[in-house]
Amino acid sequence: MDYFKLLDDHYQAQQTGMQLLTLFLQGKRGCGKTQLPKDYCKKHKLDLTIMNCAAIESSDMTGLPTKDNMIVKYAKPHFLNQGSGIIFFDEVNRITDTDVKSALLSLLVDREINGHKLNPSVLILTAGNCNSDEYETVELDEAFSDRLITVPFNRSHSDWIEYQRSLRKMNPLLAYFTQNTKSIEKYSLRRLERTLDFYEFSGNVEYLTHYLSSPLMVAFSEFLNNKLFTFTDLIKGKIEDMSLIDSTSQKKLIFNCIEFLEKKDEFKPQEINNIKAFFSICSAEVKQTLFNELRRMSSNDVVFFNKRKELWKKYHVFSEMEEYRDNFVDQHTKV
């Protein structure tokens, strides 16, 4: 499900004055429920108020009581002053205070609390954890359930990463890491992103232990130490910044490229473009390895090699390396 579009549809409908049931996003902790309205409001430059229902007090919802001619009145809660955008009530199935629950129910039903009305253009959004989660939750009663549309929030790992990548330009190193670890969706991607910024600033991987929780820290530090780039990722264009490939990985991948070029009879344009991009960042030592292998191939089977040369010329496989080839390789190995 495209949750971003779902939220947009509801917000746009709210602007027309349509009477809507309130969305209730229900999913495991850390799956991005709270981040969704943050990203939406940031993208559309909208006001956003977040109310954590597990932490707020009754006066936060009802307003402070005052006396006027012996009549108790309530001040207007601060969030009702919002003129547009979204009010997001998080952790609604962890409310234990009956006054908070009553005030929120009044807002859902009448869009007002103690006579203070909410601006008609403001969208109300709610969220909570799954009842089966390790988080302690409270079953929503029928009065609440009847006024909510429960939407299971269960993005897959790949959907979550793709969604985050669509919102902003992601650091290439982080993008590659997130594609190759399944634990990332249980943690805040923003936290990891900020940690990576600090790592790149300091250059000291040991500092990361103070910024990341243990399981993710282990996975990320191992990745930084090893950078295990695969040929599948290379050929499919998943390595957005080829300059991230260290010399050790280059040496491994160059043999994968040779095997790929030696065995396939047809190539997709994108495959060749990805290989050429990889060749362009290889060190002189790795390029020399490539042409040494081509020379070996030529000496082993001249007829086969000549056929391969014609195929490679057709796809301009080595067009980006002509100058290097002419300088470092014997004439008979030109490809």
Residue, then its C-alpha position, 0 to 999 in steps of 0.5 A: m500500500d502507498y501510505f503516502k498517497l493514502l494520507d494525501d487523499h485524506y488530507q485533500a478530502q479534508q480540504t473539501g469539507m468532506q466528513l471523514l472517519t479518522l485513519f488509525l495506522q496500526g503497526k509494530r514499533g519502528c516501522g515508520k508510522t510517526q515518520l509518515p506525517k512528518d515527511y508528508c508535512k515537510k514535503h507540503k510545508l504544512d503545520l504538524t502537531i504530534m501528541n503522544c497519548a501515552a505521555i500527555e496529561s489530561s490538562d494537555m487535552t482538555g485545557l486548564p480549568t478556570k472559574d468564571n462566576m463560579i462556573v468552571k470553564y476550560a482554556k483552549p488546548h494549544f493544539l486547537n489553535q492550529g489553523s491548517g495541516i495535521i494533528f497526529f495522535d500517536e500511541v492512542n491504544r496506550i491511553t490509560d487516563t479516562d479524561v484524555k480518552s474522553a477528550l480525544l473521543s469528543l474531538l473525533v466525533d464533534r471536532e471540538i473539546n469543551g466548546h473549543k472547535l478545531n479548524p475544519s481544514v485540519l486533518i486528524l491522524t492517529a496511530g498505535n502499536c499492534n496488540s500482539d507487539e511486545y509493547e503494552t497496549v490497551e484494546l480500543d473500545e467500540a466508541f473509538s473503533d467505530r470512528l476510526i479506519t484501522v490501516p495495518f501499517n506493515r511496510s516490507h523492508s524493500d518498500w520502506i527503503e524505497y519510500q525513504r529514498s524517494l523522499r530525499k537523496m540518500n547517502p550512497l554508502l547508506a543506500y547500499f547498506t540499507q539494501n543489504t541488511k534486513s534489520i534496518e526497518k526495526y530502527s530509525l533510518r534518520r538516526l543511522e543517517r545522522t550517525l553516518d554523517f558524523y562517521e564521515f566527519s570523524g573517520n573513526v568507526e569506534y565512535l559509532t558505538h556511542y550512537l547506534s544500538s548494538p545489533l545495528m552497530v554490529a551490522f553497520s561497523e562490519f559493513l564499513n570494515n568489509k564493504l562487501f559489494t556484490f557483482t549482482d548489485l553492480i550489474k543491476g545498478k544498485i551501487e549508486d556511487m562506484s567510488l565507494i568500491d574499495s581496491t579489494s572489492q575491485k579486484k574481486l569484481i573485475f574477475n566477475c566482469i570478465e566471466f560475465l563478458e566471456k560467457k554472455d552472448e547478449f547484453k542489456p544496455q544498462e548492464i554494459n553501462n554499469i560495467k563501463a562505470f565500474f571500469s572507469i573507477c578501477s585503479a591502474e593495478v586492477k585495469q592491468t589485471l583486466f587486460n592481462e586476463l584478456r591477453r590470457m584469453s587471447s592466447n588460449d583460444v584465438v578464434f573464440f577471442n576474436k568472436r568475443k572482440e566483435l561482440w564487445k565492439k558492438y556494445h562498446v564495452f571498452s570504449e571508456m578505456e581506449e587510451y589506457r588500453d593503447n598505453f598498457v596492452d600489446q596491440h594484439t589484445k586490443v578490444 
